Amino acid sequence: MDHIDQASRSAGETEVRVPRGEGYTYAGSAGVLILVSAAGFGIYLIYRLALPFLPAIVWAAVLGILIAPVQPHLERRLGNPNVAAFVSAFVAAVLVAIPLMFVLQQLAREAAEGAAVIERTLQTTGWRQTVADVPVLSTAIAWLEQRLDLVGVIGGFARWLTTHSATLLRGSINQAVLLLLVFYMLFYFLRDRRLVARALKDYSPLSSSEAARLVVRVVDTVHATVFGTLMVAAIQGALGGLMFWWLDLPAPAFWGFVMGLLAIVPVLGSFVIWIPAAVLLALDGEWGRALVLAAWGGVIIATIDNLLYPAFVGRRLKLHTVIAFIGAVGGIILFGAAGIVLGPATISVTLELVAILKRRFREEPMGS
């Protein structure tokens, strides 16, 4: 026992003496620096490990945010969080995955056809004879053709799509794997959402009120992006594609998809497709179909944005239109398709963190 007591006294003496020495401060600072460096390196490694799964994580989180408000009611009805999470993930898969896979398959089949139809139309002489009777149009087209080989550009695009149609189909298989991962992760996000929220709170340097404001900002941005941007664009594209199908125009799914993509871009929109299509129909003598397409595009497709966007978004998106556009397009360039949500969310989070820092600096003046 004596040697144990002696060791204990030695340890106690060491604990008392070391904090008073100069070496403790240096060692403590070095230790903190090592810990911070190790933690930073670990976070970087985690990012690299998660990077292949980033699209699945983002879309699972987006769906989780959208479904989370109804999840407690479903859990009370079913009485089991596992069953409730499975039901929600399964319903989301049916509502999202099946239509998406059908659209992807249809796009792969129609992509080359759409460009080929335009190429054949431009190569015919009938529309040129009609345009010749309108001096303004004939002058404009002549000026454009002197500077741009329209037939060559469209033809090259058609050949590229034909060559890469197999790649598009393989891409749809990859999308199927991605969707499986999305709904696999969605199940755990819904079931363990409280655990996820607690973990974020425990590992965050923010206070509870600051973390709550940040979460609200992210949720609002996701809702505004999904409903205000993606949903409205999808509806505009679907309306355009349905009219193309009803008028028996070629590749309705492809052109509907293109109109949906263009609807996301400010200044541009679905009119970039349906106006030229109506003009081509008119030049081909199809005045009835041209007027129907122009009326549908000008009255229905063009106004649906003004009706739905305020209803879906309201005041939830606290980003200027230009900033939101930069976030969405820049996010797509940087992160792929998931960037359309991840980009604006990144900007929103960063702006909220800057606001938190400003509040802290106001509450803690220099020298305090």
N, C-alpha and C positions, 0 to 999 in steps of 0.2 A: 504494500500500500504506500510505503514511503516513496518509492520511485514514481508511483502514479501521481502522488501529491506534488512531488518535485517537478514532474513534467507539466502538471497543471499550472503550478506557480510560474514556471518558465514561460508557458504559453500566455498566461495572464500578463506577465511582465512585458512580453513581446507586444501584446495587444495595446498595452499602455504606452510603451516607448515609441513604437513605430509611427503613430500619428503625429508625434511631436517632432520627428526628424524631418529634414528637408527632403530626404529620399522618398517619403510617403507621397508628397504632392506630385513629384515627378513620376513616380511609379503609378499613382492613381490616374494622372493625366494620360500617361502612355497606355494604361489599361483601357481607359475609356476610348482613346483613339483606336486601339486595336479592335475593341468591340464594335465601334461605329463602322470601321472599315470592313470587318467581317460581316456585319449585318447588311451593309450596302452591297457587298459582293454577293451575299446570299440572296438579296432581293433581285439583283441582276440575273443570277442563275435561275431563280424562280420564274422571272419574266421570260427568259429564253426557253425554259421548260414548258411554260404555258402558251408560248407564241403559236405553235401549231394548232392549238385548241382555242385560240382567241376568238375566231368567228363564232364557234359553237357557244363559248362562254357568254359572249355579248348577246347573241340572240336568245339564249336561255334566260339571261338576266332580264332582257327586254320583255319577253313573254311572262316571266315571273312577276315583274313590276305591274304588268297589265292585269294579270290574273289574281294577284295577292289580295285585293280588296274583297273578293268573293270567297276566298279560301276558308276563312274562319266559319262562315255560314255552312259551307259544304262539310267541314269537319264536324260541326255540331249535328248535322243531319245524318252523316254516315257513321259517326262515332269512332272513327279511326283515322289518324293523320296519314298513314300509309295508303289506305284505300282512297282517301280524298285526293291525295297528291297524284295517285295513279289515274284516277278518273279525269282530273283536270289535264294532266299531260296527254292522256289518250284523246280527249275531246279536242285539245289544241292541235294534236297531230292530224286528226281527221279534217279539221277545218282549215289547216294551213298546209300541211305536207302534201295531201292528195291533189288539191288544185294546183299547187306549185309545181309538182312533178309533171302533171298533165301539160301545163303551160310550157315548161322547159322542153318536153318532148315535141310539142307542137311547134315551138320556135325553131328547134333544130331542123324540122322538116320544111318550114316555110321561109327560113332566112334567105337561102339562095334563090328561092322562087321569086320573092319580092323584088330583089335587085335585078333579076333577069327580066322581069316584066317591064321595069322601068327602062332597061337597056333596049328591049325590043321596041318599046314605044318611042324612044328617042331616035331610033334608027329608021322609023317609018317616015314617009313624006307627007302624009295626010295632015298632020298637025302643023307642019311648016306652011302648007298652002293656006290653012285657016289663019295662022298668025300673020301671014303676009298682008291680009286685008286690014290688020290693025297696026298702023305705023309705029305707035309707041312700043308695042310688044315686039314687033319685028326688029326694031332698032336695039332694044334692050337685049334680046336674045343674040343678035349678031355681035353686039359688044361683048357679051359674056362668052360666046364661043370663041372669039378671038383670043381671049385670055385664059380660057379653061376648056379642056377637052372633056365635055360632059359625058359623051358616049364612052370615051376611054376610061374615065374615072369610074362610072357606074359599072362598066364591063369588068374592070379590074376588081371592083368590090364584089361583083357576082361570082367571079372565078375564085376569089379568096374564100367566100362563104361556101362554095361548092367543095373546094379542096378541104376545108376545115370542118365540114359537117360531121365527119366521124369524130373529130376532136370535141365538138359540141355535145355529141351523144355520150362520149366518155366523161365529159364534164358533168353531165346530168347524173351519171353513176356516182361521181365524187360528191355531188350535191346530196344524193341519197344518203351516203355515209355521214355527211355533215348533219343532215336532219336527224339521223339516229342519235348522234352525239348531243344535239340540241335538246331533244326530248328526254334523253337519259339524264342530262344535267338538270333540266327543268323539274323533273320529279324530285330531286334532292333539294333544289332551291325552294320549292314549295313546301316540302315536308320539313326542312330544317331552316326555314326562313328566320325564325326567332334566334336560332343558334348563330346564323350568319350575321344577323344584326348585332348580336351581343359580341361576337368576335371582332367585328369592325369597330365597335365602340371601345373594346378593351385594347386594341392595338392602335387606336387613333390617338394622336396627341391633342385632339380637340376636346373641348368641354361638351357636356351633353347637349346644351342648347345650340352650340356651334355645329355639332354633328347632325342634329335634327334639321337645322337650316340647310346644311349641305345635302342631306338626303332629300329634302323637299325640292331643292333646286334640280337634282338629278331626275327625280320622278317627274317633275313638271316638264323638263326638257325631253324626256323619253316620250311622254304622252303627246307633247306638241309635235315632236318629230314624226312619230308613228302615225298619229291620227291626222295632224294638220298637213303633213307633207306626203308621207307614203300613201296613206289611205285616200286622200283627195286625188293624188296622181294616179293611183290604181283605178279609182272610179272613172276618171277622165279617160284613161287608156282603155278601160273596158267598154265605155260608151262608144268611143271611136272605133274600136275593133268590132263591136256588135253592128254598128252601122255599115262598116266595110263588108261584113259577112252578109247583112241583109240586102245590100246593093250588089252582092255577088262580085265584089272586088277581090283581087288576088291577095293571098297571104294576110287574112284579117288578124290572126293572132300576132304575127310579126309586127304589123304596123300599129296594132293596139299597144303592144309592148313598147315600141319606139315612142308613141305618143305619150305613154305614161312616163317614160324617162325624161322626155322633153318638158313635161308638165312640172318636173321638179326644179327646172332651171328658171330663175327669174328672167324676165324680159321675153325669153323664148316660151314655148308652150306647144300644146298639141296642134295648134293652127299651122305650125311649120309643115305638118304632114297633110292635114285635111284640106287646106286651101289649095296647094298644088294638085292634090288628087281631084278636087272639084274642077279646077281649071283644065286639067287633062281630059276629064269627062266632057266638059263643054267643048273643047277643041276637037274632040272625037265625035261631036254631034249628039252626045247623050245629055241633052239639056235637062230633062226631067230628073235623072239621077244626080246631075251636078247641083241642081237647085235643092234637092232633098239633103244632100251631103252638106252644102253650104248652110242651109237653115239649121240642120241638126248641130253642126259645129258652132255656128255663131250664137244660137239661142240656148242650147242645152249644155254642150261641153264647155263653152267659154264662160257661162254664168254659174255653173255648178261650183266652181272654185270660190266665188264670192259668197255663196250660200253656205257651203259646208265648212270652209276654213274657220270663220268666226265661231261656228257652233262647236267644232271639235277642239279648237285651241283656246278661244277666249283670251285671257290674259296670262296664260301659263308660260308661254314662250317669252322670256325676258331678254331675248337677243334681237338685235336689229336684223332686218332681212338680209342685208349684205353679209353680216358676220355669220348668220346661220347658213347662208349659201357657201361661204368660204369653209366653214366647218364641215358641211356635208360633202362638198366636192373634194376638198383637201383630205377629209377622212377616207373617202373612197380611194383616192390615189395612194394614201399611206397605208391603210388597213384593209383595203378590199371592200366588199359589199357591206360588211359590218360597220365600216367607217361612216356610213350615212347616219348612224345613230351615235357611234363612238366619237366622231368629230365634234358635233355640237355639244355633246355631253362633256367632252374634255374642256372646251372653251367655257362652258357654264361652271364647271367645278373650279377651274383656275380663277375665274372672275370672283367666285364666292370666297375662295381662299384668300385672294387679295383683299376683299372686303373685310374678312375676319382679321387679317393682319392690321389693316387700317384702324379697326375698332380697338384692337389690343394696344396699338401705339398711342391712340388717343387716351385710353384708360391708364397706360403706364408711360408717362412722359420720361424723356431722357434724364438720367441722373437720379431717378428714384430707386 
